[in-house]
Amino acid sequence: MKRFRSGEVDHAEPLQKQAAAKNELSYTYAQVSLRKQKENLPVFHYKNALLFLLEQYRTVVVTGDTGCGKSTQIPQYLANAGWATKGKQGIAITQPHHIAAVTVAGRVADEMNTVLGKEVGFSIRFEACYDINTTLIKFMTDGILLNEIMKDPLLRKYSIIVLDEVHVRSVDTDLCLGLLKKIQRKRPELRVIVSSATYDADKVKRFFDLGSQHDNCATILHIGGKRPPVDVFYTTNPIPNYIVSMSETILKIHYSQGPGDILAFVTGQDEVDDVISNLKMELRKMHPQKCKAKMSLSILPLYSRLPMAEQEKVFERTPKHVRKVIVSTTVAETSLTIPGIVYVVDCGFTKLNIYDPQSGIDSLSVCPASQASLHQRAGRCGRTRLVIPCDVSCEIFCLTGFCGKHIVCQFLHCTLGPMCRGHCPT
């Protein structure tokens, strides 16, 4: 290797400067492309309206269709507007599932051109990635926020609390809503943003209204804009076994439709394994000539107890001639944007934790999903592809009156004893 002494002319320096300029130019193009993507989101046109309402009201209820940018853009607007100060007060955003908190935090960190764990961090059960002195935006689950309230009942280190995807109506979510209303009585300067795509905004607004003697308590901001068009198909006859029917529907889409990944919703981990086993069994039975003529399948599971390294595989892009099939539980229902999803196969059911007072036992029961959940599942497709997606439902319950409009609050069908013991200090 040639060494240059002092006084000699380095002829490689101009080439290095040209390469550096080229890299800087390409980096600028990448940033411009990302900026254009953010400006094309419907929430971008409501940025000033949101910031104005936060100055006037204590609570802002934000509604909008799935994919409008509520989960990723609103925290950035708040941080850029000065609602967070390093080492003093930050912005807390809650998510119903830990995988949503981690993935959304990573996406926001990429858009802010920072390292995850510095200005943007997350905190979930058994894992934390944030810096007390530098983190401005902190994503967490609802249970972590309850633990924060136990340590600091007034949440003095946060200036804004964003409750995202409140339509899930878990016990932790409803507890956070009630406790934040009490905290606002002691801290009028604390701001709360309640975000959802399918929840009743008027009900949340009435809940946070403190009475006629208090003005400017809560308001509603609806983000306009339509989601990508989705063609919905239903079955006309009841299906005796929706696990087998889902496997057949996935293979039918694979061999008859164009390119695009498939996302299938089932109720639990056991059903995820059953669908994957049926798919692999049917693929082995296929004629070799038919298998060679089509794209190959990459089948991936997704559920909450899956290791994080396995969960991150669903976000990886597949090769050109490979179609990705993701069999998931309800963890992929909210706040997750999986690239390349064009087709969604929905069983139309969900699992609820129901308490039997006679036996004193909690049990997970399979129940018809609500219309709000079905709307959320349909919004998972077509978010990153410029094609008309297709949503396929495998159950007739989506057409009849068996499913309610909104998700039933878990307070109504579970026992509060274990939950209170879990959150109360010993």
HELIX and SHEET records of a PDB file:
HELIX    1   1 ALA A   12  GLU A   39  1                                  28    
HELIX    2   2 PRO A   42  TYR A   46  5                                   5    
HELIX    3   3 LYS A   47  GLN A   56  1                                  10    
HELIX    4   4 LYS A   70  ASN A   80  1                                  11    
HELIX    5   5 HIS A   98  GLU A  111  1                                  14    
HELIX    6   6 ASP A  142  LYS A  151  1                                  10    
HELIX    7   7 VAL A  166  VAL A  168  5                                   3    
HELIX    8   8 VAL A  171  LYS A  186  1                                  16    
HELIX    9   9 ALA A  201  PHE A  208  1                                   8    
HELIX   10  10 TYR A  242  SER A  256  1                                  15    
HELIX   11  11 GLN A  269  LYS A  285  1                                  17    
HELIX   12  12 PRO A  288  ALA A  293  1                                   6    
HELIX   13  13 MET A  308  GLN A  311  1                                   4    
HELIX   14  14 GLU A  312  PHE A  315  5                                   4    
HELIX   15  15 THR A  330  ALA A  332  5                                   3    
HELIX   16  16 GLN A  371  ALA A  378  1                                   8    
HELIX   17  17 ILE A  396  CYS A  398  5                                   3    
HELIX   18  18 GLN A  410  HIS A  413  5                                   4    
HELIX   19  19 GLY A  417  HIS A  423  1                                   7    
SHEET    1   A 8 GLU A 127  CYS A 129  0                                        
SHEET    2   A 8 VAL A 120  ILE A 124 -1                                        
SHEET    3   A 8 ILE A 137  THR A 141  1                                        
SHEET    4   A 8 GLY A  90  GLN A  95  1                                        
SHEET    5   A 8 TYR A 158  ASP A 164  1                                        
SHEET    6   A 8 ARG A 191  SER A 196  1                                        
SHEET    7   A 8 THR A  59  GLY A  64  1                                        
SHEET    8   A 8 ALA A 218  ILE A 223  1                                        
SHEET    1   B 6 ASP A 231  PHE A 233  0                                        
SHEET    2   B 6 CYS A 390  SER A 393  1                                        
SHEET    3   B 6 ILE A 341  ASP A 346  1                                        
SHEET    4   B 6 ASP A 261  PHE A 265  1                                        
SHEET    5   B 6 VAL A 322  SER A 328  1                                        
SHEET    6   B 6 SER A 296  LEU A 302  1                                        
SHEET    1   C 2 PHE A 349  ASP A 356  0                                        
SHEET    2   C 2 ILE A 361  PRO A 368 -1                                        
END                                                                             
